[in-house]
């Protein structure tokens, strides 16, 4: 019985690890897709910024285009920081969820082991009582 419990626990742990790996792979794929989109958007903004820089060279630094350039640079930096923060938060939430699931499975397994131990102890007590009753007769 204990070997079965150990095998069941090992199987449960392997299943948990597999689920965590699958979730991490899925999250990695999603992040990769988002990263590509983000990089494409950054490249578009960089090209636009370069275009504005060329116009700026021809104009006074006080022009509207310089203000737009700076505004876009700030926006680009903000987008980058937001994307990084979002990715970190997604990873943190996924790890936390996996940790809670593992804790819950471990707790349920421990309860089941306690139940099984109690059942075996009751069975031993019952057999002992039967032997004592038989010996008394």
C-alpha positions as CSV (number, residue, x, y, z in Angstrom):
1,X,0.0,0.0,0.0
2,X,2.8,2.4,0.9
3,X,4.5,1.6,-2.4
4,X,1.3,2.3,-4.2
5,X,1.0,5.6,-2.4
6,X,4.6,6.5,-3.2
7,X,4.0,5.6,-6.9
8,X,0.8,7.7,-6.9
9,X,2.6,10.6,-5.3
10,X,5.4,10.3,-7.8
11,X,2.9,10.1,-10.7
12,X,1.1,13.2,-9.3
13,X,4.3,15.1,-9.0
14,X,5.3,14.2,-12.5
15,X,1.9,15.3,-13.7
16,X,2.3,18.5,-11.8
17,X,5.7,19.1,-13.4
18,X,4.3,18.3,-16.8
19,X,1.4,20.8,-16.3
20,X,3.8,23.4,-15.1
21,X,6.1,22.8,-18.1
22,X,3.1,22.9,-20.5
23,X,1.9,26.2,-18.9
24,X,5.4,27.6,-19.1
25,X,5.7,26.6,-22.8
26,X,2.3,28.1,-23.6
27,X,3.3,31.3,-21.8
28,X,6.6,31.3,-23.5
29,X,4.9,31.0,-26.9
30,X,2.5,33.8,-26.1
31,X,5.3,36.0,-24.9
32,X,7.3,35.2,-28.0
33,X,4.4,36.3,-30.2
34,X,3.8,39.4,-28.1
35,X,7.6,40.1,-28.2
36,X,7.6,39.9,-32.0
37,X,4.7,42.2,-32.3
38,X,6.3,44.6,-29.8
39,X,9.6,44.5,-31.7
40,X,7.8,45.1,-35.0
41,X,6.0,48.1,-33.5
42,X,9.3,49.4,-32.0
43,X,11.0,49.1,-35.4
44,X,8.1,51.1,-37.0
45,X,8.5,53.7,-34.4
46,X,12.3,53.8,-34.8
47,X,11.9,54.4,-38.6
48,X,9.4,57.1,-37.9
49,X,11.7,58.7,-35.3
50,X,14.6,58.6,-37.8
51,X,12.4,60.3,-40.3
52,X,11.4,63.0,-37.8
53,X,15.1,63.4,-36.8
54,X,15.9,64.2,-40.5
55,X,13.2,66.8,-40.6
56,X,14.3,68.2,-37.3
57,X,17.8,68.8,-38.7
58,X,16.2,71.1,-41.3
59,X,14.0,72.8,-38.8
60,X,14.5,74.7,-35.6
61,X,14.7,72.6,-32.4
62,X,11.6,74.4,-31.3
63,X,9.4,73.0,-34.1
64,X,6.4,70.9,-33.7
65,X,8.2,67.9,-35.2
66,X,10.8,68.0,-32.5
67,X,8.1,67.9,-29.9
68,X,6.5,65.0,-31.7
69,X,9.8,63.2,-31.8
70,X,10.3,63.6,-28.1
71,X,6.8,62.6,-27.4
72,X,7.2,59.4,-29.5
73,X,10.5,58.5,-27.8
74,X,8.8,58.9,-24.4
75,X,5.9,56.8,-25.6
76,X,8.3,54.2,-27.0
77,X,10.1,54.0,-23.6
78,X,6.8,53.8,-21.8
79,X,5.6,51.0,-24.0
80,X,8.7,49.0,-23.5
81,X,8.5,49.4,-19.7
82,X,4.8,48.5,-19.7
83,X,5.5,45.4,-21.8
84,X,8.3,44.2,-19.6
85,X,6.2,44.8,-16.5
86,X,3.3,42.9,-18.0
87,X,5.5,39.9,-18.9
88,X,7.0,39.9,-15.4
89,X,3.5,40.0,-13.9
90,X,2.3,37.1,-16.1
91,X,5.3,35.0,-15.1
92,X,4.7,35.8,-11.4
93,X,1.0,35.0,-11.6
94,X,1.7,31.7,-13.4
95,X,4.3,30.6,-10.9
96,X,2.0,31.6,-8.0
97,X,-0.9,29.6,-9.5
98,X,1.3,26.5,-10.0
99,X,2.6,26.8,-6.5
100,X,-0.9,27.0,-5.0
101,X,-2.0,24.0,-7.1
102,X,1.0,22.0,-5.9
103,X,0.3,22.9,-2.3
104,X,-3.3,21.9,-2.6
105,X,-2.4,18.6,-4.2
106,X,0.2,18.0,-1.5
107,X,-2.4,18.8,1.2
108,X,-5.0,16.5,-0.3
109,X,-2.4,13.7,-0.6
110,X,-1.4,14.2,3.0
111,X,-5.1,14.0,4.1
112,X,-5.5,10.8,2.1
113,X,-2.4,9.3,3.7
114,X,-3.7,10.2,7.1
115,X,-7.1,8.6,6.3
116,X,-5.4,5.5,5.1
117,X,-3.2,5.3,8.2
118,X,-6.3,5.8,10.4
119,X,-8.2,3.0,8.5
120,X,-5.2,0.6,8.9
121,X,-5.0,1.4,12.6
122,X,-8.8,0.8,13.0
123,X,-8.4,-2.5,11.2
124,X,-5.6,-3.5,13.5
125,X,-7.6,-2.6,16.5
126,X,-10.6,-4.5,15.2
127,X,-8.4,-7.6,14.6
128,X,-6.9,-7.3,18.1
129,X,-10.3,-7.0,19.6
130,X,-11.5,-10.1,17.7
131,X,-8.5,-12.1,18.8
132,X,-9.1,-11.1,22.4
133,X,-12.7,-12.0,22.1
134,X,-11.8,-15.4,20.6
135,X,-9.2,-16.0,23.3
136,X,-11.8,-15.1,26.0
137,X,-14.1,-17.8,24.7
